[in-house]
Amino acid sequence: MDPKDSTRLPLNQRPAWKALQSHFQSIGTKHLRDLFAEDPARGQRFTAETDGIFLDYSKNRVTSETLRLLVALAEESGLRAKIEAMFRGDKINLTENRAVLHVALRAPKSERIVVDGEDVIPGVHAVLDKMASFANRIRSGEWKGHTGKPIRNVVNIGIGGSDLGPVMAYEALKHYSQRNLTFRFVSNVDGTDFAEAVRDLSPDETLFLVASKTFTTQETMTNANSARAWSLSGLGGDQSAVAKHFVAISTNAKLVASFGIDTENMFGFWDWVGGRYSMDSAIGLSTMIAIGPENFRDLLSGFHAMDVHFRTAPFEKNLPVLLGLLTLWYTDFFDAQTIAVLPYEQYLKRFPAYLQQLTMESNGKHVTLAGKPVTAQTGPVFWGEPGTNGQHSFYQLIHQGTRLIPCDFIGFSKSLNPLGRHHDMLMANVFAQAEALAFGKSAEQVRAEGTPEWLVPHRVFEGNRPSNILLADALTPAVLGQLVALYEHSVFTQGAIWNIDCFDQWGVELGKVLATKILAELESPTEPAISHDSSTTSLIRRYRASK
């Protein structure tokens, strides 16, 4: 069948899908011990690399035939054409009629990407230049607050993609940050988040970055108004002080100005930038202030390098495609419901949390682009913690539990903070955990150690637990960009095959709408007319009575 024709078929009716189902019946229970015994060189063959990012996927429950069929499925699903449509600026976010161009945020000035008749690249670089100028003024102390003191504290106020990306990037690149500046991040509408963020800060040395495209995001603007009141209280109530202590990452000039922010200090972005794909846009202003414009541009160069690889590399050597295909293999054929991301690098402690939004907000969909029910499971749960902490927490379940949990291990050859044996010990654990998960320990091996027979079952490790290992030389800004883009494009690969819209998030809306209605009922000075279910109605009345 012509691949173009097969894209019109439901996923579970495509020839490659049916072939994978048949193949799974023969390989699904095969043990990694046997796969390595049959192919001793698979540890060298099942690898891929680009620009210093090395992927070893040999400890996956796949053969060369599995990979051939998965690549065939990608081709039958029109993945190559969909990649080109994204890079070209086509409006592939169908439900919102928008282009999807986070790749333009890190494209060089020489590129040209046209959306609605306009080349967007000059605008991207104009914003980057404006960000760099502003960041340098803060970093050098040239920018002065209302009382004439330089800024020493930067507080980013946002939520979702306007928070998770900046928080993750700051923590990941703290080694490169300017240490005489303090950075805090406020996202939760829980007042405790704001109160603790500013408890030890001085208003006259604190700058707030308010990140909201519309400048109406409920949680963000609630926190921004509290920050405004806190600042004015500490600065004598002079309204003009707001312009010295607040900037906006937004496109709503009218609301930004009414807040008291000088619109010259408003940094915009575009409707073709989704929140969870925005850390390399103006949303990354806090990152640029922390690490400096030069390091920020290195971050962008890493993103772009992975973009080029994704767009041009053959699927069988394409890191994002391979990760995406393996995730689909376990999700749809092994019924794996989660993926663990395990960075063995303390600076990446927020990386799993960042990936939760990237992956689950993108691919947590139940209908296809045509609005029809999907015919396969989509969007596994992503989670994780940095090693070696997780080994003393949840690894027990991964090793000996009843659920299959594929793992991505992330490690680096060099530590940014060399300290005795620490890094060798850290990396020994990466390799040991992947080996233990794959090969386990048989009852015979346990008995050979002299273990009493009654204890043998408790000390058996079944193994056959799949994992990937991603290795790089060191965690630099460029490498972080590569890693983020790697997972962005892996998500897109999965969504393209599932034929879902990776770039809308209507599932976020319903709860927000209901919360607005309930908030009015909670704050009503008189008893409101409540028309919810009996549980919600009872809870509202109980809360009102206890206030």
C-alpha positions as CSV (number, residue, x, y, z in Angstrom):
1,M,0.0,0.0,0.0
2,D,1.2,3.5,-0.8
3,P,2.2,5.2,2.5
4,K,0.1,8.3,1.5
5,D,-3.0,6.0,1.3
6,S,-2.2,4.4,4.6
7,T,-2.2,7.7,6.5
8,R,-6.0,7.8,5.8
9,L,-6.5,4.6,7.7
10,P,-7.1,4.4,11.5
11,L,-3.8,3.7,13.2
12,N,-4.7,0.1,14.2
13,Q,-5.6,-0.7,10.5
14,R,-2.3,0.4,9.0
15,P,-0.2,-2.4,7.5
16,A,2.9,-1.7,9.7
17,W,0.7,-1.6,12.9
18,K,-0.8,-5.0,12.0
19,A,2.7,-6.3,11.3
20,L,3.9,-4.9,14.7
21,Q,1.0,-6.7,16.4
22,S,2.1,-10.0,14.8
23,H,5.7,-9.3,15.6
24,F,4.8,-8.6,19.3
25,Q,3.3,-12.0,19.6
26,S,6.7,-13.5,18.9
27,I,8.9,-11.1,20.7
28,G,6.8,-9.7,23.5
29,T,7.9,-12.2,26.2
30,K,11.5,-12.6,24.9
31,H,14.1,-11.8,27.6
32,L,16.8,-9.2,27.2
33,R,19.3,-11.9,28.3
34,D,18.4,-13.9,25.2
35,L,18.5,-10.9,22.9
36,F,22.0,-10.1,24.1
37,A,23.0,-13.8,23.9
38,E,21.8,-14.1,20.3
39,D,23.4,-10.8,19.3
40,P,26.4,-10.0,21.5
41,A,27.2,-6.9,19.4
42,R,23.8,-5.3,20.0
43,G,25.3,-3.0,22.6
44,Q,27.3,-1.4,19.8
45,R,24.7,-1.6,17.1
46,F,21.6,-0.3,18.9
47,T,23.1,3.2,19.4
48,A,22.7,6.6,17.8
49,E,24.6,9.9,18.2
50,T,24.4,13.5,17.2
51,D,26.5,16.5,18.2
52,G,27.8,14.8,21.4
53,I,24.4,13.4,22.5
54,F,24.8,9.6,22.6
55,L,21.9,7.2,22.9
56,D,22.3,3.6,23.8
57,Y,18.9,1.9,23.3
58,S,20.3,-1.7,23.2
59,K,18.6,-2.6,26.5
60,N,15.1,-2.3,24.9
61,R,13.0,-5.3,24.1
62,V,13.4,-4.8,20.4
63,T,15.2,-6.5,17.5
64,S,16.3,-5.1,14.1
65,E,12.9,-6.3,12.8
66,T,11.1,-4.3,15.5
67,L,13.0,-1.2,14.5
68,R,12.3,-1.8,10.9
69,L,8.5,-2.1,11.5
70,L,8.4,0.9,13.8
71,V,10.2,3.0,11.2
72,A,7.7,1.7,8.6
73,L,4.9,2.8,10.9
74,A,6.4,6.3,11.1
75,E,6.6,6.4,7.3
76,E,3.1,5.1,6.9
77,S,1.9,7.8,9.3
78,G,3.4,10.5,7.2
79,L,5.9,11.6,9.8
80,R,8.4,13.1,7.4
81,A,5.7,15.3,5.8
82,K,4.4,16.3,9.2
83,I,7.9,17.3,10.3
84,E,8.3,19.5,7.2
85,A,4.9,21.0,7.7
86,M,5.9,22.1,11.2
87,F,9.2,23.6,10.1
88,R,7.5,25.3,7.1
89,G,5.1,27.1,9.4
90,D,1.9,25.3,8.3
91,K,-1.0,25.7,10.8
92,I,-0.7,22.2,12.2
93,N,-2.4,23.1,15.4
94,L,-5.8,22.5,13.8
95,T,-8.1,23.2,16.7
96,E,-6.7,26.7,17.2
97,N,-5.7,27.3,13.5
98,R,-2.1,28.1,14.5
99,A,1.3,27.4,13.2
100,V,3.7,25.6,15.6
101,L,7.0,27.3,15.4
102,H,9.1,26.9,18.6
103,V,11.8,25.9,16.1
104,A,11.8,29.5,14.8
105,L,12.7,30.7,18.3
106,R,16.2,29.2,17.9
107,A,16.6,29.5,14.1
108,P,19.6,31.6,12.9
109,K,19.0,35.0,11.3
110,S,19.8,33.5,7.9
111,E,16.7,31.3,7.9
112,R,13.3,32.4,6.5
113,I,10.0,31.1,7.9
114,V,6.8,32.7,6.6
115,V,3.5,32.8,8.5
116,D,0.6,34.6,7.1
117,G,2.9,36.3,4.6
118,E,5.4,37.5,7.1
119,D,8.9,36.2,7.7
120,V,8.9,35.7,11.5
121,I,12.7,35.3,12.0
122,P,13.6,39.1,12.1
123,G,11.0,39.5,14.8
124,V,12.4,36.7,16.8
125,H,15.9,38.1,16.7
126,A,14.6,41.7,17.5
127,V,13.1,40.3,20.8
128,L,16.3,38.4,21.6
129,D,18.4,41.5,21.1
130,K,16.0,43.5,23.3
131,M,16.2,40.8,26.0
132,A,20.0,40.8,25.8
133,S,20.2,44.5,26.3
134,F,17.9,44.4,29.3
135,A,19.6,41.4,30.8
136,N,23.0,43.1,30.6
137,R,21.6,46.2,32.3
138,I,20.4,44.1,35.2
139,R,23.5,42.0,35.4
140,S,25.9,45.0,35.4
141,G,23.9,47.0,37.9
142,E,23.1,49.7,35.4
143,W,19.3,49.3,36.0
144,K,18.4,51.0,39.2
145,G,15.3,50.5,41.3
146,H,13.1,53.3,42.6
147,T,15.5,54.2,45.4
148,G,18.6,54.1,43.2
149,K,19.8,50.7,44.3
150,P,20.7,48.1,41.7
151,I,18.6,45.0,41.4
152,R,19.8,42.0,43.4
153,N,16.7,39.8,43.3
154,V,14.7,38.6,40.3
155,V,11.3,37.0,40.8
156,N,9.6,35.3,37.9
157,I,5.8,35.2,38.2
158,G,4.1,32.8,35.8
159,I,2.5,29.4,35.7
160,G,2.6,26.3,33.4
161,G,5.1,26.9,30.6
162,S,5.8,30.4,31.9
163,D,7.1,28.8,35.1
164,L,8.3,25.2,34.5
165,G,10.7,26.1,31.7
166,P,12.3,29.0,33.5
167,V,12.6,27.1,36.8
168,M,14.0,24.0,35.2
169,A,16.5,26.1,33.1
170,Y,17.7,28.1,36.1
171,E,18.3,25.0,38.2
172,A,19.9,23.2,35.3
173,L,22.3,26.0,34.4
174,K,22.9,27.4,37.9
175,H,26.6,26.6,37.5
176,Y,26.7,29.3,34.8
177,S,24.6,31.9,36.7
178,Q,25.6,35.2,38.1
179,R,25.8,34.4,41.8
180,N,25.3,37.9,43.2
181,L,21.8,37.8,41.9
182,T,19.0,35.8,43.6
183,F,16.3,34.2,41.6
184,R,12.9,33.1,42.8
185,F,9.9,31.6,41.0
186,V,6.2,32.1,41.9
187,S,3.5,30.1,40.2
188,N,1.0,28.6,42.7
189,V,-2.0,30.8,43.5
190,D,-1.6,29.5,47.1
191,G,-0.4,32.6,48.9
192,T,2.3,30.6,50.6
193,D,4.2,30.4,47.4
194,F,4.5,34.2,47.1
195,A,5.0,34.8,50.8
196,E,7.9,32.4,51.0
197,A,9.5,33.7,47.8
198,V,9.7,37.3,49.0
199,R,10.1,36.7,52.8
200,D,13.8,37.6,52.9
201,L,13.9,40.1,50.0
202,S,14.0,43.9,50.0
203,P,11.5,45.6,47.7
204,D,14.0,48.3,46.7
205,E,16.3,45.6,45.2
206,T,13.7,43.3,43.7
207,L,12.5,43.0,40.1
208,F,9.4,41.1,39.1
209,L,9.0,39.5,35.7
210,V,5.3,39.0,35.1
211,A,4.9,36.3,32.4
212,S,1.4,36.1,30.9
213,K,0.7,36.4,27.2
214,T,-2.8,37.9,27.7
215,F,-2.0,39.5,31.1
216,T,-5.2,37.9,32.3
217,T,-4.0,34.5,33.5
218,Q,-5.8,34.1,36.9
219,E,-3.1,32.7,39.0
220,T,-0.3,34.8,37.5
221,M,-2.2,38.1,37.8
222,T,-3.3,37.3,41.4
223,N,0.3,36.8,42.3
224,A,1.4,39.9,40.3
225,N,-1.1,42.1,42.1
226,S,0.1,40.8,45.4
227,A,3.7,41.5,44.3
228,R,2.7,45.0,43.3
229,A,1.1,45.7,46.7
230,W,4.2,44.2,48.5
231,S,6.5,46.4,46.4
232,L,4.5,49.6,46.9
233,S,4.2,48.9,50.6
234,G,8.0,48.8,50.9
235,L,8.6,51.7,48.6
236,G,6.4,54.4,50.2
237,G,3.4,53.8,48.0
238,D,4.7,55.8,45.1
239,Q,2.9,54.4,42.0
240,S,5.8,55.4,39.7
241,A,7.9,52.8,41.5
242,V,6.1,50.0,39.7
243,A,7.9,50.8,36.4
244,K,11.3,50.4,38.1
245,H,10.5,47.0,39.7
246,F,8.2,45.2,37.1
247,V,8.6,44.2,33.5
248,A,6.1,42.2,31.5
249,I,6.4,39.2,29.2
250,S,3.1,39.7,27.4
251,T,1.4,40.9,24.2
252,N,-1.4,42.9,25.9
253,A,0.1,46.4,26.0
254,K,-3.1,48.0,27.3
255,L,-3.3,45.9,30.4
256,V,0.5,46.0,31.0
257,A,0.3,49.8,30.9
258,S,-2.7,49.9,33.3
259,F,-0.7,47.8,35.7
260,G,2.0,50.5,35.8
261,I,4.6,48.8,33.7
262,D,6.4,50.8,31.0
263,T,5.5,49.1,27.7
264,E,9.1,49.8,26.6
265,N,9.9,47.0,29.1
266,M,7.3,44.6,27.6
267,F,8.8,41.5,25.9
268,G,6.4,39.9,23.4
269,F,6.0,36.5,21.8
270,W,3.6,35.0,19.3
271,D,0.5,32.8,19.1
272,W,2.6,30.2,17.3
273,V,4.5,29.6,20.6
274,G,2.8,27.2,22.9
275,G,3.4,27.7,26.6
276,R,5.2,24.4,27.1
277,Y,7.4,25.1,24.2
278,S,8.3,28.7,25.2
279,M,11.4,28.6,27.4
280,D,13.6,29.8,24.6
281,S,11.3,32.8,23.8
282,A,10.9,35.9,26.0
283,I,9.6,33.6,28.6
284,G,13.3,32.7,29.1
285,L,14.1,36.3,30.2
286,S,14.9,35.1,33.7
287,T,17.2,32.5,32.3
288,M,19.0,35.1,30.2
289,I,19.5,37.4,33.2
290,A,20.8,34.5,35.2
291,I,23.3,33.0,32.7
292,G,23.9,36.0,30.4
293,P,23.1,36.5,26.7
294,E,26.1,34.6,25.4
295,N,25.2,31.5,27.3
296,F,21.5,31.9,26.4
297,R,22.5,31.9,22.7
298,D,24.5,28.8,23.3
299,L,21.3,27.3,24.7
300,L,19.5,28.2,21.5
301,S,22.3,26.8,19.4
302,G,21.8,23.4,21.1
303,F,18.1,23.6,20.4
304,H,18.8,24.3,16.8
305,A,21.3,21.5,16.4
306,M,18.7,19.0,17.5
307,D,16.1,20.6,15.3
308,V,18.4,20.1,12.3
309,H,19.1,16.5,13.3
310,F,15.4,15.8,13.7
311,R,14.5,17.3,10.3
312,T,17.3,15.7,8.3
313,A,18.5,12.4,9.9
314,P,17.2,9.1,8.7
315,F,14.6,7.8,11.1
316,E,16.6,4.7,12.0
317,K,19.4,7.1,13.3
318,N,17.2,9.9,14.4
319,L,17.3,10.3,18.2
320,P,13.9,12.0,18.8
321,V,12.3,9.6,16.4
322,L,13.8,6.6,18.1
323,L,12.8,7.8,21.5
324,G,9.3,8.5,20.2
325,L,8.9,5.1,18.6
326,L,10.2,3.2,21.6
327,T,7.7,5.1,23.8
328,L,4.9,4.1,21.4
329,W,6.1,0.5,21.4
330,Y,5.8,0.2,25.1
331,T,2.7,2.2,25.5
332,D,0.6,0.5,22.8
333,F,2.0,-3.0,22.7
334,F,3.2,-3.7,26.2
335,D,0.6,-1.5,27.9
336,A,3.2,0.4,29.8
337,Q,1.5,3.3,31.4
338,T,4.4,5.4,32.6
339,I,8.0,6.4,31.6
340,A,10.6,7.2,34.3
341,V,13.1,9.9,33.4
342,L,16.1,9.6,35.7
343,P,18.8,12.3,35.4
344,Y,22.0,11.4,37.2
345,E,22.9,15.1,37.5
346,Q,21.7,17.2,40.4
347,Y,21.3,20.3,38.3
348,L,18.6,18.5,36.3
349,K,16.5,17.9,39.4
350,R,13.5,19.8,37.8
351,F,13.9,18.2,34.4
352,P,11.3,15.4,35.0
353,A,8.8,17.9,36.2
354,Y,9.4,20.0,33.1
355,L,8.8,16.9,30.9
356,Q,5.5,16.2,32.7
357,Q,3.9,19.2,31.1
358,L,5.7,18.9,27.8
359,T,4.7,15.3,27.3
360,M,1.3,14.9,29.1
361,E,-0.2,18.3,28.1
362,S,0.9,17.6,24.5
363,N,-0.2,14.0,24.1
364,G,-3.0,13.5,26.7
365,K,-5.6,13.4,24.0
366,H,-8.5,11.0,23.3
367,V,-9.5,12.0,19.8
368,T,-7.6,12.3,16.5
369,L,-7.2,15.4,14.4
370,A,-10.4,14.4,12.7
371,G,-12.3,14.3,16.0
372,K,-12.6,10.5,16.0
373,P,-11.8,8.4,19.1
374,V,-8.2,7.2,19.0
375,T,-7.6,3.5,18.4
376,A,-4.6,3.2,20.6
377,Q,-3.4,4.4,24.0
378,T,-1.8,7.9,24.0
379,G,0.2,9.9,26.4
380,P,2.0,7.8,29.0
381,V,2.6,9.4,32.4
382,F,6.2,10.8,32.7
383,W,7.8,11.1,36.1
384,G,11.1,10.8,37.8
385,E,13.7,12.1,40.3
386,P,17.5,12.6,40.1
387,G,19.8,9.7,40.8
388,T,20.9,8.4,43.2
389,N,18.1,9.6,45.3
390,G,15.4,7.6,43.5
391,Q,17.4,4.4,44.1
392,H,16.5,4.6,47.7
393,S,12.9,5.4,47.0
394,F,10.9,4.0,44.0
395,Y,13.5,1.8,42.2
396,Q,12.2,-1.1,44.3
397,L,9.0,-1.0,42.3
398,I,10.8,-0.7,38.9
399,H,13.0,-3.7,39.7
400,Q,10.7,-6.1,41.4
401,G,7.2,-4.7,41.0
402,T,4.5,-6.0,38.7
403,R,4.4,-3.0,36.3
404,L,6.6,-2.5,33.3
405,I,8.2,1.0,33.6
406,P,10.6,1.9,30.8
407,C,13.4,4.2,32.0
408,D,15.5,7.0,30.4
409,F,18.8,7.4,32.3
410,I,20.6,10.7,31.6
411,G,24.3,11.0,32.5
412,F,27.4,13.0,31.8
413,S,31.0,12.0,31.4
414,K,32.3,15.1,33.4
415,S,31.0,16.7,36.5
416,L,30.7,20.5,36.7
417,N,31.8,20.1,40.4
418,P,34.5,17.5,40.5
419,L,34.9,16.1,44.1
420,G,37.0,13.1,44.8
421,R,35.2,9.8,43.8
422,H,31.7,11.3,43.6
423,H,31.3,11.4,39.9
424,D,32.7,7.9,39.3
425,M,30.3,6.6,41.9
426,L,27.4,8.4,40.3
427,M,28.1,7.1,36.9
428,A,28.7,3.6,38.2
429,N,25.2,3.7,39.5
430,V,23.8,4.7,36.1
431,F,25.4,1.8,34.3
432,A,24.7,-0.7,37.2
433,Q,21.0,0.2,37.4
434,A,20.5,-0.2,33.6
435,E,22.3,-3.5,33.7
436,A,20.3,-4.8,36.7
437,L,17.0,-3.8,35.2
438,A,17.9,-5.5,31.9
439,F,19.4,-8.8,33.1
440,G,18.2,-9.1,36.7
441,K,19.2,-12.1,38.9
442,S,17.8,-15.6,38.4
443,A,16.8,-18.0,41.1
444,E,19.9,-20.1,40.2
445,Q,22.2,-17.2,40.7
446,V,20.5,-16.4,44.0
447,R,20.9,-20.1,45.2
448,A,24.5,-20.1,44.1
449,E,25.2,-17.4,46.6
450,G,24.1,-19.7,49.4
451,T,20.7,-18.1,50.0
452,P,18.2,-20.3,52.0
453,E,15.5,-21.7,49.7
454,W,12.7,-19.9,51.5
455,L,14.4,-16.5,50.8
456,V,15.2,-17.2,47.2
457,P,11.9,-15.8,45.7
458,H,12.4,-12.6,47.5
459,R,15.8,-12.0,46.1
460,V,15.1,-12.9,42.5
461,F,15.1,-10.0,40.0
462,E,13.2,-10.9,36.8
463,G,15.0,-8.3,34.8
464,N,13.8,-7.7,31.2
465,R,13.0,-4.1,32.3
466,P,13.9,-1.8,29.3
467,S,15.9,1.4,29.5
468,N,17.7,4.0,27.4
469,I,20.9,5.7,28.4
470,L,21.6,9.2,27.2
471,L,25.2,10.4,27.6
472,A,26.8,13.7,27.0
473,D,30.2,15.1,27.9
474,A,29.0,17.8,30.4
475,L,25.8,19.8,31.1
476,T,26.4,23.0,29.2
477,P,23.8,25.4,28.0
478,A,24.0,23.9,24.5
479,V,23.5,20.4,25.8
480,L,20.5,21.4,27.8
481,G,19.0,22.9,24.6
482,Q,19.7,19.6,22.8
483,L,18.0,17.6,25.6
484,V,14.9,19.7,25.7
485,A,14.5,19.7,21.9
486,L,15.1,15.9,21.9
487,Y,12.1,15.4,24.0
488,E,10.0,18.0,22.2
489,H,10.5,16.2,19.0
490,S,10.0,12.8,20.6
491,V,6.6,14.0,21.7
492,F,5.8,15.2,18.2
493,T,6.9,11.9,16.7
494,Q,4.4,10.1,19.0
495,G,1.6,12.5,18.3
496,A,2.2,12.4,14.5
497,I,1.7,8.6,14.6
498,W,-1.3,8.7,16.9
499,N,-2.7,11.5,14.6
500,I,-3.5,13.8,17.5
501,D,-3.0,17.5,18.0
502,C,0.1,17.8,20.3
503,F,-0.3,21.6,20.5
504,D,-3.7,22.4,22.0
505,Q,-4.7,21.9,25.6
506,W,-8.4,22.1,25.9
507,G,-8.3,19.7,28.9
508,V,-6.9,22.7,31.0
509,E,-10.0,24.8,30.4
510,L,-13.0,23.1,32.0
511,G,-11.6,23.2,35.6
512,K,-10.6,26.9,35.1
513,V,-14.1,27.8,34.0
514,L,-15.7,26.0,36.9
515,A,-13.2,27.5,39.4
516,T,-14.2,31.0,38.3
517,K,-17.8,30.3,39.0
518,I,-17.1,28.6,42.3
519,L,-14.8,31.5,43.4
520,A,-17.7,33.9,43.1
521,E,-19.8,31.6,45.3
522,L,-17.1,31.3,47.9
523,E,-16.6,35.0,48.1
524,S,-20.3,36.0,47.9
525,P,-21.2,38.2,51.0
526,T,-24.7,36.6,51.0
527,E,-25.7,33.0,50.6
528,P,-25.4,32.3,46.9
529,A,-27.7,30.1,44.8
530,I,-25.6,27.0,44.2
531,S,-26.3,24.7,41.3
532,H,-23.6,22.0,41.5
533,D,-23.8,18.3,42.3
534,S,-24.5,17.4,45.9
535,S,-20.9,16.8,46.7
536,T,-19.6,20.1,45.3
537,T,-22.5,22.0,46.8
538,S,-21.9,20.5,50.3
539,L,-18.2,21.3,50.1
540,I,-18.8,24.9,49.1
541,R,-21.2,25.4,52.0
542,R,-18.8,23.7,54.5
543,Y,-16.0,26.0,53.3
544,R,-18.1,29.1,53.6
545,A,-19.2,28.1,57.1
546,S,-15.6,27.6,58.2
547,K,-14.1,30.9,56.8
